[in-house]
Amino acid sequence: MRHNYHFQLLAPPQTRPDGTFGRSKINEQLYGHYLSSMQRLRGRVYLKDGAIRHCELDEEDRFRMRGDEQSWHFLLVEDDQNVIGCARYLVHPNTVLYERLRIADAAQAKDLYWGPKVRRAVEADLRRARAWNQSYVEIGGWALAEEWRGTKAALEILVASYALAHLWGGCIASCMATVRHCSSSMLRRIGGNSLEVSGETLPAYEDPHYGCPMELLRFDSRSPAQRFVPLIDQLKARLASATVLRARREQFSRNFAMELGAEHVSFLRRGATLQLVVRP
């Protein structure tokens, strides 16, 4: 590769600096640039793979996933400031209701036979997260520019999940992983496992939206594959000193309102604080 890349973290606007990372910086222009570059990368990769249709892209060829601005994003950025790799982390409190999770919308979770089993498996993990005082994280939005596949970048973007989880104090995570390009098998190699309920392993399923077989996988930040522990430790050290970018709360609130629809949202200004009110 002719170019080098560096790591960049994007944080939800509601994140409060706590010393976990090197520095928290509000820069709406740069945050917006990286977010858009990431969404365009997703659009190119997913469209070429046949995972989405062109009509799912916006006018700037971005594939925007609901909840992007509420999520953490781990980015690989080239010297020209273009994003060449990304992964998304939607961090929930361990008290989150199953119905509020993205995994509850998976095709397998909607199946009459498998749906109740998915729910039981996920709710068991939520109970574990509460018992261990950890967060519950939904991972997804992986994309890597084609010319970087098969390089160290491809491994780092997967293993970074464990490094971030350790910096956050540990977590249990889940994801909807495609079988395409051996993605789900690679996630298994770093420590992912199938969801299970009462000793029964949930099988892969055909996803009608993405047009390919998918698997629901879970991760426990305490038990990565041992062969990757040295790399996880290296990434932890680099991420601990990384600058975290975020947008202002007010801008986030207005963007979030646009996602939900104006009929469901209103704003109240009290003193210097902008409050977001969501109506059912």
Buried (B, 14 or more C-beta within 10 A) or exposed (E): EEEEBEBBBBBBBEBEEEEBBBEBEBBBEBBBBBBBBBBBBBBBBBBEBEBBEEEBBEEEBBBBBEBBBBBBBBBBBBEEEBBBBBBBBBBBEBEBEBEEBBBBEBBBBEEEEBBEBBBBBBEBBBEBBBEBEBBBBBBBBBBBBEEBEEEEBBBBBBBBBBBBBBBBEBBBBBBBBBBBEEBBEBBBBBBBEBBBBEEEEBEBBEBEEBBBBBBBBBBBBBEBBEEBEEBBEEBBEBBBEBEBBBBBBBBBBBBBBEBEEEEEBEEEEEEEEBEBEEEE
